[in-house]
Amino acid sequence: MTTRAALAPLALTLTLAVVPAAALAERTDKPAMRSSMPTHVDAPRDHGDKPVRVRETDKSHADAHEKVNINTADVKSLMTLTGVGRKVAEKIVEYRDSHGPFKKADEIRKVEGVGNGVWERNRERIIVK
């Protein structure tokens, strides 16, 4: 035979497992703990005849492993390099136009805004032809 005292810990465990934290907080006057688990999941919705907008993948992600010839690349292609935004890409093109084509890939470090970090992150992708 089991006694009430022996069942109390089991009842508490079951209560904690079944009763939501907010309901327990109401009973105990203590704030409910927030869970990192989502409380709901959004199911796909039927859009009827309305067109559904689908985001195209950013081309820079697709080009993340392609080689970039810094002597022929345009601003958009140069921006696929990690750490190279529009301004730096424009500076690379300006540098190339005023100083002539790069002879070696590491000469890109001469461009203002292209430091050793950008060079190291992209050295496998930067080529000169």
HELIX and SHEET records of a PDB file:
HELIX    1   1 ARG A    4  VAL A   18  1                                  15    
HELIX    2   2 ALA A   21  THR A   28  1                                   8    
HELIX    3   3 LYS A   59  ALA A   62  1                                   4    
HELIX    4   4 VAL A   75  LEU A   78  1                                   4    
HELIX    5   5 ARG A   86  HIS A   99  1                                  14    
HELIX    6   6 ALA A  105  LYS A  110  5                                   6    
HELIX    7   7 ASN A  116  ASN A  122  1                                   7    
SHEET    1   A 2 VAL A  68  ASN A  69  0                                        
SHEET    2   A 2 ILE A 126  ILE A 127  1                                        
END                                                                             
